[in-house]
Amino acid sequence: MNKLKSMMTKVMLGAMTVTTLMATSAGASAATTTVSTPAPAVTETSITLKQQAQPEIHPTTIKLHKHVSTSQISSQVQTAVDASALNLDQQHHDSQLK
């Protein structure tokens, strides 16, 4: 029974491998076909972007004086990220009110 199961597993894996290889080669050949189309006319455009305030970066050092778990470090980092995002949101909101 084990021999039959092992043989059927090998047959299924072989069939899946062949199917994958055929699909990959079909996709590769479809991707490499060339179609000759004329290039569109080049038009000149200009874009003017509104100047935005650059956020300040404040590096934070985490000092480990005792054994700390990764979840505690993750919590500290998430708190710092949340505070930074809240600060940026507040600055953005203030700039919108001006």
Backbone as a chain_set.jsonl record, in Angstrom:
{"seq": "MNKLKSMMTKVMLGAMTVTTLMATSAGASAATTTVSTPAPAVTETSITLKQQAQPEIHPTTIKLHKHVSTSQISSQVQTAVDASALNLDQQHHDSQLK", "coords": {"N": [[0.819, -1.193, 0.0], [1.95, 1.208, 0.803], [3.883, 1.492, -1.169], [2.314, 1.904, -3.425], [1.048, 4.293, -2.747], [3.277, 5.975, -2.561], [4.174, 5.85, -5.211], [1.997, 7.015, -6.572], [2.084, 9.558, -5.492], [4.521, 10.464, -6.529], [3.873, 10.434, -9.251], [1.861, 12.39, -9.339], [3.289, 14.654, -8.477], [5.141, 14.81, -10.554], [3.426, 15.305, -12.717], [2.426, 17.788, -11.936], [4.781, 19.284, -12.021], [5.44, 19.163, -14.769], [3.197, 20.496, -15.818], [3.551, 23.028, -14.677], [6.0, 23.79, -15.848], [5.248, 23.85, -18.548], [3.317, 25.88, -18.513], [4.89, 28.002, -17.675], [6.736, 28.227, -19.792], [4.968, 28.805, -21.841], [3.979, 31.25, -20.999], [6.348, 32.725, -21.016], [7.018, 32.685, -23.729], [4.861, 34.051, -24.749], [5.282, 36.504, -23.614], [7.527, 37.393, -24.881], [6.905, 37.912, -27.48], [6.964, 40.082, -30.261], [5.446, 43.064, -31.217], [4.938, 45.226, -33.765], [4.463, 48.51, -33.451], [3.719, 51.898, -34.219], [5.539, 54.585, -32.722], [4.148, 56.838, -30.334], [3.463, 60.346, -30.869], [5.687, 62.767, -29.525], [4.994, 64.791, -26.835], [5.36, 67.851, -25.088], [5.342, 68.412, -21.676], [4.783, 70.173, -18.632], [5.192, 70.109, -15.15], [4.126, 71.497, -12.164], [4.939, 71.438, -8.863], [3.584, 71.784, -5.621], [5.28, 73.264, -2.962], [6.176, 71.479, -0.109], [6.447, 71.187, 3.413], [9.37, 69.771, 4.743], [9.556, 66.914, 6.723], [10.924, 66.72, 10.014], [13.562, 64.666, 11.138], [13.963, 62.711, 13.906], [16.176, 60.884, 15.428], [15.912, 58.114, 17.629], [17.262, 56.721, 20.487], [17.317, 53.597, 21.941], [17.883, 52.462, 25.045], [19.106, 49.616, 26.547], [19.026, 48.362, 29.614], [18.416, 46.166, 31.017], [17.22, 42.781, 30.67], [15.192, 42.604, 27.887], [12.205, 41.872, 26.189], [11.382, 41.009, 22.777], [8.812, 41.774, 22.127], [8.341, 43.88, 23.876], [10.198, 45.748, 22.943], [9.167, 46.091, 20.384], [6.717, 47.236, 21.05], [7.59, 49.694, 22.154], [8.794, 50.849, 19.894], [6.581, 50.984, 18.161], [4.983, 52.763, 19.6], [6.572, 55.075, 19.437], [6.516, 55.467, 16.656], [3.777, 55.874, 16.24], [3.414, 58.249, 17.712], [5.017, 59.978, 16.235], [3.691, 59.926, 13.759], [1.245, 61.036, 14.547], [2.104, 63.581, 15.232], [2.983, 64.509, 12.714], [0.539, 64.449, 11.359], [-0.83, 66.408, 12.79], [0.741, 68.661, 12.194], [0.286, 68.772, 9.439], [-2.476, 69.232, 9.436], [-2.515, 71.726, 10.722], [-1.156, 73.236, 8.795], [-2.995, 73.19, 6.74], [-4.998, 74.768, 7.731], [-3.972, 77.295, 7.597]], "CA": [[0.0, 0.0, 0.0], [2.846, 2.364, 0.864], [4.53, 1.629, -2.48], [1.32, 2.487, -4.333], [0.875, 5.69, -2.342], [4.504, 6.661, -2.944], [4.2, 5.961, -6.667], [0.974, 7.988, -6.965], [2.603, 10.873, -5.11], [5.532, 10.825, -7.516], [3.179, 10.714, -10.512], [1.186, 13.686, -9.187], [4.32, 15.696, -8.457], [5.671, 14.896, -11.916], [2.419, 15.965, -13.55], [2.391, 19.204, -11.543], [6.012, 19.896, -12.521], [5.296, 19.318, -16.224], [2.202, 21.545, -16.04], [4.185, 24.3, -14.332], [6.991, 24.117, -16.874], [4.552, 24.215, -19.78], [2.693, 27.192, -18.303], [5.967, 28.992, -17.626], [7.285, 28.43, -21.133], [3.937, 29.469, -22.636], [3.966, 32.653, -20.572], [7.576, 33.363, -21.468], [6.966, 32.901, -25.169], [3.865, 35.097, -24.988], [5.842, 37.78, -23.169], [8.622, 37.818, -25.758], [6.465, 38.196, -28.845], [7.106, 41.502, -30.57], [4.414, 43.645, -32.057], [5.471, 46.476, -34.299], [3.503, 49.611, -33.449], [4.423, 53.17, -34.315], [5.673, 55.307, -31.463], [3.284, 58.019, -30.294], [4.153, 61.633, -31.001], [6.184, 63.261, -28.245], [4.471, 66.097, -26.448], [6.091, 68.405, -23.953], [4.489, 68.811, -20.565], [5.507, 70.641, -17.454], [4.45, 69.883, -13.92], [4.544, 72.349, -11.063], [4.568, 70.829, -7.596], [3.503, 72.682, -4.486], [6.324, 72.983, -1.983], [5.672, 70.989, 1.166], [7.451, 71.197, 4.474], [10.061, 68.501, 4.94], [9.464, 66.522, 8.141], [12.188, 66.574, 10.725], [13.844, 63.304, 11.571], [14.534, 62.686, 15.244], [16.551, 59.516, 15.776], [15.693, 57.776, 19.027], [18.116, 55.645, 20.964], [16.695, 52.763, 22.964], [18.94, 51.915, 25.898], [18.688, 48.382, 27.199], [19.785, 48.145, 30.837], [18.047, 44.86, 31.555], [16.676, 41.89, 29.637], [13.946, 43.123, 27.319], [11.688, 40.976, 25.157], [11.163, 41.656, 21.48], [7.489, 42.405, 22.114], [8.47, 45.161, 24.563], [10.872, 46.646, 22.005], [8.193, 46.372, 19.336], [5.74, 48.164, 21.614], [8.239, 50.998, 22.245], [8.968, 51.375, 18.545], [5.259, 51.316, 17.65], [4.56, 53.984, 20.29], [7.322, 56.183, 18.844], [6.01, 55.672, 15.297], [2.447, 56.463, 16.37], [3.571, 59.633, 18.143], [5.558, 60.717, 15.095], [2.616, 60.066, 12.771], [0.287, 61.985, 15.097], [2.734, 64.898, 15.118], [2.933, 64.906, 11.306], [-0.865, 64.735, 11.042], [-1.164, 67.695, 13.396], [1.415, 69.69, 11.391], [-0.429, 68.861, 8.172], [-3.763, 69.872, 9.71], [-2.24, 73.138, 10.979], [-0.794, 73.918, 7.55], [-4.21, 73.308, 5.947], [-5.806, 75.846, 8.289], [-3.36, 78.605, 7.301]], "C": [[0.864, 1.258, 0.0], [3.534, 2.6, -0.479], [3.584, 2.304, -3.463], [1.118, 3.973, -4.028], [2.083, 6.526, -2.77], [4.561, 6.87, -4.456], [3.183, 6.999, -7.144], [1.417, 9.41, -6.623], [3.627, 11.355, -6.127], [4.899, 11.176, -8.853], [2.514, 12.09, -10.446], [2.195, 14.838, -9.189], [4.928, 15.891, -9.837], [4.71, 15.626, -12.833], [2.341, 17.458, -13.227], [3.629, 19.933, -12.063], [5.914, 20.148, -14.02], [4.312, 20.445, -16.539], [2.797, 22.92, -15.765], [5.184, 24.72, -15.394], [6.318, 24.532, -18.178], [3.907, 25.595, -19.654], [3.744, 28.286, -18.292], [6.512, 29.264, -19.019], [6.264, 29.122, -22.033], [3.872, 30.941, -22.28], [5.193, 33.396, -21.049], [7.539, 33.636, -22.959], [5.932, 33.969, -25.521], [4.426, 36.462, -24.619], [6.916, 38.286, -24.119], [8.183, 38.063, -27.19], [6.53, 39.698, -29.081], [6.006, 41.934, -31.512], [4.927, 45.008, -32.498], [4.359, 47.52, -34.339], [4.272, 50.918, -33.537], [4.449, 53.881, -32.962], [4.767, 56.535, -31.475], [4.111, 59.304, -30.397], [4.534, 62.145, -29.62], [5.587, 64.641, -27.993], [5.209, 66.565, -25.208], [5.1, 68.851, -22.894], [5.357, 69.321, -19.43], [4.596, 70.481, -16.252], [5.013, 70.791, -12.845], [4.024, 71.734, -9.771], [4.572, 71.874, -6.498], [4.576, 72.286, -3.474], [5.693, 72.551, -0.669], [6.81, 70.995, 2.179], [8.06, 69.81, 4.616], [9.989, 68.124, 6.419], [10.847, 66.382, 8.748], [12.343, 65.123, 11.173], [14.546, 63.377, 12.921], [14.898, 61.251, 15.594], [16.397, 59.279, 17.276], [16.577, 56.592, 19.383], [17.376, 54.896, 22.072], [17.82, 52.117, 23.76], [18.391, 50.708, 26.649], [19.577, 48.133, 28.411], [19.483, 46.796, 31.467], [17.501, 44.025, 30.406], [15.308, 42.405, 29.183], [13.493, 42.179, 26.22], [11.458, 41.737, 23.862], [9.799, 42.314, 21.421], [7.52, 43.747, 22.829], [9.153, 46.183, 23.652], [9.915, 47.05, 20.899], [7.159, 47.384, 19.809], [6.328, 49.574, 21.715], [8.374, 51.643, 20.87], [7.615, 51.792, 17.97], [4.733, 52.59, 18.292], [5.269, 55.193, 19.697], [6.814, 56.5, 17.444], [4.635, 56.333, 15.336], [2.526, 57.931, 16.769], [4.085, 60.495, 17.0], [4.482, 60.947, 14.041], [1.572, 61.065, 13.247], [0.819, 63.406, 14.983], [2.678, 65.387, 13.673], [1.51, 65.229, 10.876], [-1.272, 66.106, 11.567], [-0.521, 68.836, 12.6], [0.701, 69.877, 10.06], [-1.765, 69.581, 8.351], [-3.571, 71.372, 9.952], [-1.914, 73.884, 9.69], [-2.013, 74.088, 6.647], [-5.076, 74.47, 6.435], [-5.251, 77.223, 7.949], [-3.82, 79.133, 5.967]], "O": [[0.572, 2.234, -0.69], [3.746, 3.741, -0.887], [3.994, 3.167, -4.24], [1.029, 4.8, -4.936], [1.933, 7.638, -3.276], [4.949, 7.939, -4.926], [3.488, 7.786, -8.04], [1.154, 10.348, -7.375], [3.605, 12.515, -6.538], [5.338, 12.114, -9.519], [2.598, 12.866, -11.397], [1.974, 15.867, -9.827], [5.2, 17.022, -10.241], [5.121, 16.467, -13.632], [2.208, 18.29, -14.125], [3.532, 21.08, -12.5], [6.268, 21.228, -14.491], [4.566, 21.259, -17.428], [2.577, 23.864, -16.524], [5.21, 25.883, -15.797], [6.771, 25.466, -18.84], [3.952, 26.389, -20.594], [3.525, 29.371, -18.832], [6.727, 30.419, -19.385], [6.633, 29.928, -22.887], [3.727, 31.789, -23.16], [5.107, 34.56, -21.442], [7.977, 34.695, -23.41], [6.111, 34.71, -26.487], [4.082, 37.466, -25.243], [7.188, 39.486, -24.16], [9.013, 38.391, -28.037], [6.188, 40.488, -28.201], [5.686, 41.246, -32.481], [5.303, 45.837, -31.67], [3.436, 47.433, -35.149], [5.365, 51.031, -32.984], [3.509, 53.788, -32.172], [4.63, 57.197, -32.503], [5.293, 59.333, -30.057], [3.785, 61.973, -28.659], [5.669, 65.535, -28.835], [5.63, 65.757, -24.38], [4.144, 69.572, -23.179], [6.52, 68.94, -19.294], [3.386, 70.694, -16.334], [6.225, 70.85, -12.638], [2.82, 71.534, -9.606], [5.446, 72.739, -6.447], [4.75, 71.105, -3.172], [4.77, 73.201, -0.178], [7.979, 70.827, 1.83], [7.351, 68.803, 4.61], [10.328, 68.938, 7.278], [11.804, 65.981, 8.086], [11.373, 64.456, 11.535], [15.586, 64.019, 13.061], [14.035, 60.479, 16.011], [16.716, 60.149, 18.087], [16.627, 55.594, 18.665], [16.874, 55.502, 23.018], [18.605, 51.331, 23.23], [17.347, 50.78, 27.297], [20.736, 47.743, 28.269], [20.21, 46.337, 32.348], [17.343, 44.524, 29.292], [14.4, 42.61, 29.989], [14.303, 41.733, 25.408], [11.352, 42.963, 23.86], [9.637, 43.32, 20.731], [6.802, 44.667, 22.436], [8.741, 47.341, 23.593], [9.859, 48.219, 20.518], [6.77, 48.281, 19.061], [5.645, 50.548, 21.4], [8.103, 52.832, 20.7], [7.515, 52.852, 17.351], [4.109, 53.411, 17.621], [4.642, 56.229, 19.475], [6.693, 57.669, 17.079], [4.359, 57.246, 14.557], [1.795, 58.764, 16.233], [3.631, 61.625, 16.821], [4.374, 62.043, 13.491], [1.064, 61.857, 12.453], [0.067, 64.331, 14.672], [2.361, 66.551, 13.428], [1.29, 66.171, 10.115], [-1.964, 66.867, 10.89], [-1.16, 69.86, 12.358], [0.528, 71.006, 9.599], [-2.144, 70.423, 7.537], [-4.349, 72.191, 9.463], [-2.339, 75.024, 9.505], [-2.063, 75.035, 5.863], [-5.801, 75.083, 5.651], [-5.979, 78.215, 8.005], [-3.409, 80.218, 5.558]]}, "num_chains": 1, "name": "protein.A"}
